[in-house]
Amino acid sequence: MADVGMIIMVEKDKRADIQNVAKSLEEKGLHIQETIPRFRTIVGTSDSGLIGTFKSVAGVETVRPQATFQLPDMDEKVPQ
């Protein structure tokens, strides 16, 4: 499967341990891009097939793949 962006929310009571949660996620296959303790968020990329694995990591509240979209090429006939 292809790599996709992941947004992972850490449980409220694990905010102080966000670095440990990030390390556990990294060991499971997440490529960490950013850790944002204030918002209990870890951002990274990974194979989309690992979402269930990440959900089972202690301290993880939610795992959401990042949505992406592509606008069509500019065309006078298509309003943008």
HUURJO-V275307 format. One record per residue. N is the residue number from 1. RES is the residue in one small letter. BURIAL is # if it has 16 or more other ideal C-beta (glycine too) atoms within 10 Angstrom, else .. Layout:
N&RES&BURIAL, N&RES&BURIAL
This chain:
1&m&., 2&a&., 3&d&., 4&v&#, 5&g&., 6&m&#, 7&i&., 8&i&#, 9&m&., 10&v&#, 11&e&., 12&k&., 13&d&., 14&k&., 15&r&., 16&a&., 17&d&#, 18&i&#, 19&q&., 20&n&., 21&v&#, 22&a&#, 23&k&., 24&s&#, 25&l&#, 26&e&., 27&e&., 28&k&., 29&g&., 30&l&#, 31&h&., 32&i&#, 33&q&., 34&e&., 35&t&#, 36&i&., 37&p&., 38&r&., 39&f&., 40&r&#, 41&t&., 42&i&#, 43&v&#, 44&g&#, 45&t&#, 46&s&#, 47&d&., 48&s&., 49&g&., 50&l&#, 51&i&., 52&g&., 53&t&., 54&f&#, 55&k&., 56&s&., 57&v&#, 58&a&., 59&g&#, 60&v&#, 61&e&., 62&t&., 63&v&#, 64&r&., 65&p&., 66&q&., 67&a&., 68&t&., 69&f&., 70&q&., 71&l&., 72&p&., 73&d&., 74&m&., 75&d&., 76&e&., 77&k&., 78&v&., 79&p&., 80&q&.
